[in-house]
Every structure is written in C-alpha cells, then in structure tokens.
Amino acid sequence: MKLLSAASTAALACLLLLAPVTLGDGYFQCSYDERFTLAYVQQKDSQCEVRHAKDDEPKGPNGELYRTTHILTTPRIGLYVYYIIQVVDDAPTYRIYENLSIEWEPCVYQEINEQVQHGDNDFDQSGIY
C-alpha cells in the first residue's frame, strides 16, 4: 500500500474543507457568532484581487497568493476584528479567515439551517489596513 506524503494529505484535507462551499448555500461561522453567508461572500467576489493579499495572510499549499478582500467589523463585544475573503480558484471556492490576535484563523463553512444575514455593523476595508 502506498502512503500519502504529508503535503498530499494536507492538500486533500484542505480540499475536503473547501468542497461544501462549492456545493450549495450556507455560511462561514467565525468567532463571536459572526457569520458571513455564501451570498454575501459571492457579492464581495468582485472586490477580491491578488494585489490585496498581504505577506502575513494565509497562502496556498505551494505558497500561491489568492484574490483577497478585507473586511473590518465590530462584533458584539466591541472589539474590531479583521477578516479576509479569499477566492481560491475559478469554480469559485472561498475561504474566510479572521485575525483575533497575531494569527489568522479559518472560519468554518456550515450548511444553512436558518436564514442568516451579515450584520450592518461591518465596515468594508477592501485592500486597506
């Protein structure tokens, strides 16, 4: 039996996490109950550009940069939180990350169980921060 390399395993795990996003409606669940619907993310797609990607943001398995846009929100606790939306390929497939401290953490994609709307308290900072 042939064993998978660590890189292949990591790439497969990443693809499995991304697969549901391409299949249907849902939302990305982030900390502090912040949610971004797939419809909202698709609306932001046109603002995503490779030139917006920063060096400290998550990259692809081979170090590739993705089309990116930035969002700044004030969650219920009153702290500013930075988010990035990344367009991974032409399908398109999306990733959202939040920066709560010094590291980017992924927001988890979930199938939609109820109507979820992104709050009006966000300030778009596309390409700025």
OpenMM code with the backbone's topology and positions (N, CA, C; nanometers):
from openmm import Vec3, app, unit

residues = "MET LYS LEU LEU SER ALA ALA SER THR ALA ALA LEU ALA CYS LEU LEU LEU LEU ALA PRO VAL THR LEU GLY ASP GLY TYR PHE GLN CYS SER TYR ASP GLU ARG PHE THR LEU ALA TYR VAL GLN GLN LYS ASP SER GLN CYS GLU VAL ARG HIS ALA LYS ASP ASP GLU PRO LYS GLY PRO ASN GLY GLU LEU TYR ARG THR THR HIS ILE LEU THR THR PRO ARG ILE GLY LEU TYR VAL TYR TYR ILE ILE GLN VAL VAL ASP ASP ALA PRO THR TYR ARG ILE TYR GLU ASN LEU SER ILE GLU TRP GLU PRO CYS VAL TYR GLN GLU ILE ASN GLU GLN VAL GLN HIS GLY ASP ASN ASP PHE ASP GLN SER GLY ILE TYR".split()
positions = [
    Vec3(0.0845, -0.1176, 0.0000),
    Vec3(0.0000, 0.0000, 0.0000),
    Vec3(0.0889, 0.1237, 0.0000),
    Vec3(0.0554, 0.2175, -0.0826),
    Vec3(0.1340, 0.3399, -0.0949),
    Vec3(0.0854, 0.4427, 0.0080),
    Vec3(0.1782, 0.5015, 0.0808),
    Vec3(0.1422, 0.6023, 0.1798),
    Vec3(0.1424, 0.7401, 0.1162),
    Vec3(0.0501, 0.8228, 0.1606),
    Vec3(0.0439, 0.9601, 0.1117),
    Vec3(0.1490, 1.0447, 0.1818),
    Vec3(0.2065, 1.1364, 0.1092),
    Vec3(0.3026, 1.2275, 0.1716),
    Vec3(0.2271, 1.3276, 0.2580),
    Vec3(0.2990, 1.3931, 0.3467),
    Vec3(0.2374, 1.4938, 0.4340),
    Vec3(0.1761, 1.6059, 0.3516),
    Vec3(0.2431, 1.6467, 0.2451),
    Vec3(0.1913, 1.7543, 0.1598),
    Vec3(0.0622, 1.7114, 0.0908),
    Vec3(0.0585, 1.5863, 0.0418),
    Vec3(-0.0620, 1.5364, -0.0241),
    Vec3(-0.1775, 1.5271, 0.0740),
    Vec3(-0.1488, 1.4808, 0.1937),
    Vec3(-0.2513, 1.4694, 0.2966),
    Vec3(-0.3058, 1.6063, 0.3335),
    Vec3(-0.2179, 1.7036, 0.3498),
    Vec3(-0.2608, 1.8394, 0.3845),
    Vec3(-0.3445, 1.8993, 0.2722),
    Vec3(-0.3035, 1.8779, 0.1484),
    Vec3(-0.3787, 1.9307, 0.0343),
    Vec3(-0.5166, 1.8664, 0.0267),
    Vec3(-0.5236, 1.7350, 0.0501),
    Vec3(-0.6512, 1.6653, 0.0481),
    Vec3(-0.7423, 1.7166, 0.1584),
    Vec3(-0.6884, 1.7360, 0.2774),
    Vec3(-0.7678, 1.7880, 0.3892),
    Vec3(-0.8225, 1.9261, 0.3563),
    Vec3(-0.7408, 2.0092, 0.2951),
    Vec3(-0.7835, 2.1437, 0.2561),
    Vec3(-0.8968, 2.1362, 0.1544),
    Vec3(-0.8843, 2.0477, 0.0566),
    Vec3(-0.9886, 2.0327, -0.0443),
    Vec3(-1.1186, 1.9834, 0.0170),
    Vec3(-1.1095, 1.8926, 0.1125),
    Vec3(-1.2296, 1.8429, 0.1774),
    Vec3(-1.2997, 1.9525, 0.2562),
    Vec3(-1.2228, 2.0432, 0.3167),
    Vec3(-1.2825, 2.1553, 0.3888),
    Vec3(-1.3503, 2.2518, 0.2930),
    Vec3(-1.2952, 2.2675, 0.1736),
    Vec3(-1.3479, 2.3632, 0.0779),
    Vec3(-1.4639, 2.3083, -0.0038),
    Vec3(-1.4731, 2.1778, -0.0189),
    Vec3(-1.5718, 2.1175, -0.1073),
    Vec3(-1.7153, 2.1625, -0.0810),
    Vec3(-1.7639, 2.1676, 0.0447),
    Vec3(-1.9030, 2.2054, 0.0661),
    Vec3(-1.9367, 2.3449, 0.0146),
    Vec3(-1.8401, 2.4339, 0.0124),
    Vec3(-1.8654, 2.5707, -0.0299),
    Vec3(-1.9099, 2.5748, -0.1751),
    Vec3(-1.8615, 2.4839, -0.2551),
    Vec3(-1.8958, 2.4845, -0.3969),
    Vec3(-2.0269, 2.4117, -0.4237),
    Vec3(-2.0827, 2.3438, -0.3255),
    Vec3(-2.1992, 2.2600, -0.3488),
    Vec3(-2.3329, 2.3267, -0.3216),
    Vec3(-2.3391, 2.4255, -0.2336),
    Vec3(-2.4692, 2.4814, -0.2032),
    Vec3(-2.4614, 2.6028, -0.1142),
    Vec3(-2.5782, 2.6445, -0.0649),
    Vec3(-2.5844, 2.7622, 0.0205),
    Vec3(-2.5455, 2.7268, 0.1626),
    Vec3(-2.4921, 2.8240, 0.2308),
    Vec3(-2.4507, 2.8066, 0.3684),
    Vec3(-2.3873, 2.9338, 0.4173),
    Vec3(-2.3082, 2.9213, 0.5215),
    Vec3(-2.2421, 3.0390, 0.5773),
    Vec3(-2.1102, 2.9995, 0.6407),
    Vec3(-2.0256, 3.0985, 0.6589),
    Vec3(-1.8992, 3.0810, 0.7290),
    Vec3(-1.9197, 3.1278, 0.8720),
    Vec3(-1.8956, 3.0397, 0.9680),
    Vec3(-1.9106, 3.0714, 1.1096),
    Vec3(-1.7753, 3.1133, 1.1651),
    Vec3(-1.7699, 3.2348, 1.2188),
    Vec3(-1.6475, 3.2870, 1.2783),
    Vec3(-1.6694, 3.3051, 1.4282),
    Vec3(-1.5719, 3.3581, 1.4968),
    Vec3(-1.5826, 3.3814, 1.6411),
    Vec3(-1.6865, 3.4890, 1.6713),
    Vec3(-1.7269, 3.4937, 1.7963),
    Vec3(-1.8230, 3.5937, 1.8448),
    Vec3(-1.9525, 3.5893, 1.7652),
    Vec3(-1.9888, 3.4715, 1.7166),
    Vec3(-2.1116, 3.4473, 1.6415),
    Vec3(-2.1214, 3.5323, 1.5147),
    Vec3(-2.0086, 3.5727, 1.4605),
    Vec3(-2.0062, 3.6467, 1.3336),
    Vec3(-2.0211, 3.5465, 1.2201),
    Vec3(-2.1167, 3.5717, 1.1319),
    Vec3(-2.1442, 3.4806, 1.0211),
    Vec3(-2.1444, 3.5572, 0.8901),
    Vec3(-2.0887, 3.4941, 0.7888),
    Vec3(-2.0886, 3.5502, 0.6542),
    Vec3(-2.1581, 3.4506, 0.5630),
    Vec3(-2.2738, 3.4898, 0.5086),
    Vec3(-2.3455, 3.3985, 0.4194),
    Vec3(-2.2677, 3.3816, 0.2897),
    Vec3(-2.2916, 3.2694, 0.2245),
    Vec3(-2.2279, 3.2446, 0.0962),
    Vec3(-2.2699, 3.3518, -0.0042),
    Vec3(-2.3953, 3.3962, 0.0029),
    Vec3(-2.4425, 3.5023, -0.0870),
    Vec3(-2.3640, 3.6314, -0.0646),
    Vec3(-2.3364, 3.6646, 0.0614),
    Vec3(-2.2580, 3.7847, 0.0935),
    Vec3(-2.1161, 3.7718, 0.0380),
    Vec3(-2.0569, 3.6554, 0.0560),
    Vec3(-1.9209, 3.6312, 0.0081),
    Vec3(-1.9170, 3.6401, -0.1446),
    Vec3(-2.0165, 3.5835, -0.2112),
    Vec3(-2.0222, 3.5906, -0.3574),
    Vec3(-2.0355, 3.7350, -0.4047),
    Vec3(-2.1088, 3.8158, -0.3291),
    Vec3(-2.1234, 3.9576, -0.3621),
    Vec3(-1.9878, 4.0289, -0.3529),
    Vec3(-1.9048, 3.9893, -0.2575),
    Vec3(-1.7731, 4.0503, -0.2375),
    Vec3(-1.6684, 4.0003, -0.3375),
    Vec3(-1.6995, 3.8947, -0.4114),
    Vec3(-1.6045, 3.8347, -0.5050),
    Vec3(-1.5429, 3.9376, -0.5996),
    Vec3(-1.6233, 4.0299, -0.6489),
    Vec3(-1.5726, 4.1277, -0.7463),
    Vec3(-1.4700, 4.2234, -0.6854),
    Vec3(-1.4658, 4.2334, -0.5515),
    Vec3(-1.3692, 4.3200, -0.4838),
    Vec3(-1.2382, 4.2475, -0.4523),
    Vec3(-1.2352, 4.1178, -0.4758),
    Vec3(-1.1161, 4.0383, -0.4450),
    Vec3(-1.0134, 4.0502, -0.5574),
    Vec3(-0.8911, 4.0871, -0.5204),
    Vec3(-0.7814, 4.0978, -0.6160),
    Vec3(-0.6540, 4.0451, -0.5515),
    Vec3(-0.5668, 3.9862, -0.6325),
    Vec3(-0.4405, 3.9327, -0.5812),
    Vec3(-0.3575, 4.0435, -0.5175),
    Vec3(-0.3637, 4.1631, -0.5716),
    Vec3(-0.2826, 4.2733, -0.5177),
    Vec3(-0.3229, 4.3119, -0.3752),
    Vec3(-0.4422, 4.2703, -0.3297),
    Vec3(-0.4851, 4.2983, -0.1929),
    Vec3(-0.4251, 4.2005, -0.0918),
    Vec3(-0.3725, 4.0880, -0.1387),
    Vec3(-0.3155, 3.9867, -0.0486),
    Vec3(-0.1894, 4.0413, 0.0182),
    Vec3(-0.1782, 4.0160, 0.1485),
    Vec3(-0.0634, 4.0622, 0.2269),
    Vec3(0.0285, 3.9433, 0.2593),
    Vec3(0.1545, 3.9729, 0.2866),
    Vec3(0.2534, 3.8681, 0.3143),
    Vec3(0.2185, 3.7821, 0.4353),
    Vec3(0.1535, 3.8403, 0.5365),
    Vec3(0.1252, 3.7659, 0.6592),
    Vec3(-0.0062, 3.6886, 0.6533),
    Vec3(-0.0753, 3.6903, 0.5401),
    Vec3(-0.2028, 3.6218, 0.5281),
    Vec3(-0.1833, 3.4799, 0.4745),
    Vec3(-0.2820, 3.3914, 0.5011),
    Vec3(-0.2699, 3.2528, 0.4551),
    Vec3(-0.2501, 3.2443, 0.3038),
    Vec3(-0.1668, 3.1495, 0.2658),
    Vec3(-0.1362, 3.1247, 0.1246),
    Vec3(-0.1768, 2.9818, 0.0901),
    Vec3(-0.1689, 2.9504, -0.0368),
    Vec3(-0.1989, 2.8155, -0.0827),
    Vec3(-0.0896, 2.7184, -0.0438),
    Vec3(-0.1103, 2.5878, -0.0693),
    Vec3(-0.0130, 2.4859, -0.0296),
    Vec3(0.1241, 2.5032, -0.0939),
    Vec3(0.1301, 2.5699, -0.2081),
    Vec3(0.2583, 2.5941, -0.2750),
    Vec3(0.3016, 2.7396, -0.2636),
    Vec3(0.2455, 2.8104, -0.1651),
    Vec3(0.2822, 2.9498, -0.1427),
    Vec3(0.2125, 3.0485, -0.2339),
    Vec3(0.1120, 3.0033, -0.3083),
    Vec3(0.0444, 3.0927, -0.4005),
    Vec3(-0.0461, 3.1922, -0.3270),
    Vec3(-0.0583, 3.3101, -0.3853),
    Vec3(-0.1461, 3.4140, -0.3327),
    Vec3(-0.2821, 3.4004, -0.3992),
    Vec3(-0.3868, 3.4308, -0.3237),
    Vec3(-0.5222, 3.4231, -0.3774),
    Vec3(-0.5823, 3.5625, -0.3881),
    Vec3(-0.6821, 3.5743, -0.4753),
    Vec3(-0.7569, 3.7001, -0.4809),
    Vec3(-0.8191, 3.7216, -0.3437),
    Vec3(-0.8051, 3.8430, -0.2892),
    Vec3(-0.8410, 3.8704, -0.1500),
    Vec3(-0.9101, 4.0051, -0.1368),
    Vec3(-1.0003, 4.0150, -0.0400),
    Vec3(-1.0530, 4.1437, 0.0041),
    Vec3(-1.0565, 4.1424, 0.1564),
    Vec3(-1.0578, 4.2603, 0.2162),
    Vec3(-1.0521, 4.2747, 0.3616),
    Vec3(-1.1809, 4.3356, 0.4147),
    Vec3(-1.2214, 4.2907, 0.5322),
    Vec3(-1.3409, 4.3420, 0.5989),
    Vec3(-1.3046, 4.3689, 0.7440),
    Vec3(-1.3545, 4.4776, 0.7970),
    Vec3(-1.3350, 4.5126, 0.9375),
    Vec3(-1.4723, 4.5206, 1.0017),
    Vec3(-1.4937, 4.4457, 1.1109),
    Vec3(-1.6228, 4.4503, 1.1794),
    Vec3(-1.6035, 4.4819, 1.3265),
    Vec3(-1.7122, 4.5238, 1.3879),
    Vec3(-1.7170, 4.5415, 1.5322),
    Vec3(-1.8187, 4.4411, 1.5852),
    Vec3(-1.7730, 4.3255, 1.6315),
    Vec3(-1.8668, 4.2271, 1.6866),
    Vec3(-1.9330, 4.2789, 1.8140),
    Vec3(-2.0212, 4.2010, 1.8647),
    Vec3(-2.0990, 4.2409, 1.9823),
    Vec3(-2.0131, 4.2791, 2.1028),
    Vec3(-1.8927, 4.2271, 2.1120),
    Vec3(-1.8099, 4.2569, 2.2293),
    Vec3(-1.7396, 4.3913, 2.2189),
    Vec3(-1.7516, 4.4581, 2.1037),
    Vec3(-1.6949, 4.5909, 2.0891),
    Vec3(-1.5513, 4.5969, 2.0411),
    Vec3(-1.4923, 4.4839, 2.0056),
    Vec3(-1.3563, 4.4821, 1.9518),
    Vec3(-1.3612, 4.4794, 1.7996),
    Vec3(-1.2645, 4.5449, 1.7373),
    Vec3(-1.2535, 4.5367, 1.5920),
    Vec3(-1.1886, 4.4038, 1.5549),
    Vec3(-1.2451, 4.3387, 1.4549),
    Vec3(-1.1900, 4.2133, 1.4060),
    Vec3(-1.1723, 4.2254, 1.2547),
    Vec3(-1.0539, 4.1882, 1.2069),
    Vec3(-1.0255, 4.1880, 1.0637),
    Vec3(-1.0569, 4.0512, 1.0058),
    Vec3(-1.1178, 4.0524, 0.8894),
    Vec3(-1.1480, 3.9300, 0.8161),
    Vec3(-1.0920, 3.9438, 0.6754),
    Vec3(-1.0554, 3.8315, 0.6165),
    Vec3(-1.0216, 3.8300, 0.4747),
    Vec3(-1.1082, 3.7254, 0.4059),
    Vec3(-1.1502, 3.7593, 0.2862),
    Vec3(-1.2176, 3.6644, 0.1984),
    Vec3(-1.1183, 3.6331, 0.0879),
    Vec3(-1.0943, 3.5048, 0.0661),
    Vec3(-1.0039, 3.4624, -0.0404),
    Vec3(-1.0813, 3.3804, -0.1434),
    Vec3(-1.0551, 3.4081, -0.2705),
    Vec3(-1.1106, 3.3288, -0.3798),
    Vec3(-1.0000, 3.2334, -0.4228),
    Vec3(-1.0216, 3.1040, -0.4006),
    Vec3(-0.9163, 3.0046, -0.4184),
    Vec3(-0.8988, 2.9626, -0.5640),
    Vec3(-1.0069, 2.9531, -0.6399),
    Vec3(-0.9957, 2.9104, -0.7793),
    Vec3(-1.1087, 2.9710, -0.8607),
    Vec3(-1.1203, 2.9285, -0.9842),
    Vec3(-1.2220, 2.9842, -1.0731),
    Vec3(-1.3588, 2.9199, -1.0568),
    Vec3(-1.3743, 2.8215, -0.9685),
    Vec3(-1.5008, 2.7498, -0.9542),
    Vec3(-1.6193, 2.8382, -0.9135),
    Vec3(-1.6174, 2.9373, -0.8307),
    Vec3(-1.5113, 2.9732, -0.7352),
    Vec3(-1.5285, 2.9006, -0.6029),
    Vec3(-1.4205, 2.8899, -0.5309),
    Vec3(-1.4188, 2.8348, -0.3963),
    Vec3(-1.3657, 2.9438, -0.3050),
    Vec3(-1.4263, 2.9585, -0.1877),
    Vec3(-1.3919, 3.0684, -0.0979),
    Vec3(-1.3344, 3.0183, 0.0341),
    Vec3(-1.2511, 3.1029, 0.0935),
    Vec3(-1.2036, 3.0831, 0.2304),
    Vec3(-1.2192, 3.2165, 0.3023),
    Vec3(-1.2567, 3.2088, 0.4295),
    Vec3(-1.2615, 3.3291, 0.5131),
    Vec3(-1.1753, 3.3030, 0.6353),
    Vec3(-1.0943, 3.4017, 0.6691),
    Vec3(-1.0098, 3.3966, 0.7880),
    Vec3(-1.0375, 3.5195, 0.8727),
    Vec3(-1.0187, 3.5038, 1.0042),
    Vec3(-1.0300, 3.6168, 1.0960),
    Vec3(-0.8995, 3.6315, 1.1718),
    Vec3(-0.8690, 3.7540, 1.2083),
    Vec3(-0.7472, 3.7828, 1.2833),
    Vec3(-0.7876, 3.8377, 1.4188),
    Vec3(-0.7816, 3.7515, 1.5199),
    Vec3(-0.8209, 3.7903, 1.6550),
    Vec3(-0.7021, 3.8344, 1.7386),
    Vec3(-0.5842, 3.7940, 1.7006),
    Vec3(-0.4644, 3.8320, 1.7768),
    Vec3(-0.3500, 3.8505, 1.6784),
    Vec3(-0.2591, 3.7555, 1.6736),
    Vec3(-0.1469, 3.7681, 1.5799),
    Vec3(-0.1517, 3.6633, 1.4690),
    Vec3(-0.2516, 3.5754, 1.4713),
    Vec3(-0.2616, 3.4677, 1.3735),
    Vec3(-0.3951, 3.4711, 1.3027),
    Vec3(-0.3947, 3.4322, 1.1765),
    Vec3(-0.5187, 3.4180, 1.1012),
    Vec3(-0.5793, 3.2817, 1.1319),
    Vec3(-0.7068, 3.2804, 1.1681),
    Vec3(-0.7790, 3.1567, 1.1973),
    Vec3(-0.8905, 3.1401, 1.0945),
    Vec3(-0.9096, 3.0187, 1.0424),
    Vec3(-1.0158, 2.9996, 0.9430),
    Vec3(-1.1542, 3.0021, 1.0067),
    Vec3(-1.2500, 3.0581, 0.9357),
    Vec3(-1.3906, 3.0485, 0.9743),
    Vec3(-1.4447, 2.9219, 0.9081),
    Vec3(-1.5276, 2.8494, 0.9787),
    Vec3(-1.5742, 2.7184, 0.9336),
    Vec3(-1.7011, 2.7336, 0.8501),
    Vec3(-1.7018, 2.6681, 0.7339),
    Vec3(-1.8208, 2.6696, 0.6485),
    Vec3(-1.9228, 2.5703, 0.7021),
    Vec3(-2.0501, 2.6138, 0.7074),
    Vec3(-2.1576, 2.5274, 0.7549),
    Vec3(-2.2761, 2.5393, 0.6607),
    Vec3(-2.3457, 2.4270, 0.6436),
    Vec3(-2.4685, 2.4305, 0.5644),
    Vec3(-2.5697, 2.5180, 0.6369),
    Vec3(-2.6563, 2.5807, 0.5601),
    Vec3(-2.7516, 2.6742, 0.6196),
    Vec3(-2.8687, 2.5978, 0.6814),
    Vec3(-2.8979, 2.6288, 0.8074),
    Vec3(-3.0107, 2.5696, 0.8785),
    Vec3(-3.1208, 2.6717, 0.8996),
    Vec3(-3.0817, 2.7973, 0.8969),
    Vec3(-3.1760, 2.9051, 0.9198),
    Vec3(-3.1307, 3.0241, 0.8365),
    Vec3(-3.2160, 3.1220, 0.8217),
    Vec3(-3.1789, 3.2410, 0.7460),
    Vec3(-3.0789, 3.3220, 0.8269),
    Vec3(-2.9609, 3.3416, 0.7730),
    Vec3(-2.8543, 3.4139, 0.8414),
    Vec3(-2.8191, 3.5357, 0.7579),
    Vec3(-2.8139, 3.6502, 0.8191),
    Vec3(-2.7769, 3.7729, 0.7499),
    Vec3(-2.6514, 3.8287, 0.8125),
    Vec3(-2.5637, 3.8851, 0.7297),
    Vec3(-2.4464, 3.9539, 0.7833),
    Vec3(-2.4936, 4.0873, 0.8369),
    Vec3(-2.4472, 4.1239, 0.9539),
    Vec3(-2.4914, 4.2469, 1.0190),
    Vec3(-2.4518, 4.3727, 0.9444),
    Vec3(-2.5220, 4.4807, 0.9729),
    Vec3(-2.4937, 4.6099, 0.9115),
    Vec3(-2.3802, 4.6820, 0.9812),
    Vec3(-2.3187, 4.6190, 1.0818),
    Vec3(-2.2145, 4.6870, 1.1590),
    Vec3(-2.0753, 4.6680, 1.1005),
    Vec3(-2.0661, 4.6183, 0.9763),
    Vec3(-1.9324, 4.5974, 0.9206),
    Vec3(-1.8887, 4.7180, 0.8386),
    Vec3(-1.7603, 4.7380, 0.8367),
    Vec3(-1.7002, 4.8456, 0.7593),
    Vec3(-1.6076, 4.7794, 0.6585),
    Vec3(-1.6403, 4.7898, 0.5318),
    Vec3(-1.5547, 4.7288, 0.4308),
    Vec3(-1.4249, 4.8054, 0.4207),
    Vec3(-1.3168, 4.7331, 0.4294),
    Vec3(-1.1840, 4.7916, 0.4198),
    Vec3(-1.1092, 4.7224, 0.3070),
    Vec3(-1.1766, 4.7015, 0.1968),
    Vec3(-1.1181, 4.6262, 0.0866),
    Vec3(-0.9827, 4.6820, 0.0474),
    Vec3(-0.8816, 4.6005, 0.0690),
    Vec3(-0.7466, 4.6382, 0.0315),
    Vec3(-0.6814, 4.7397, 0.1228),
    Vec3(-0.7473, 4.7732, 0.2346),
    Vec3(-0.6923, 4.8764, 0.3233),
    Vec3(-0.6804, 4.8201, 0.4640),
    Vec3(-0.5658, 4.8264, 0.5205),
    Vec3(-0.5348, 4.8110, 0.6629),
    Vec3(-0.3940, 4.7761, 0.6833),
] * unit.nanometer
topology = app.Topology()
chain = topology.addChain("A")
for resn in residues:
    res = topology.addResidue(resn, chain)
    for name in ("N", "CA", "C"):
        topology.addAtom(name, app.Element.getBySymbol(name[0]), res)
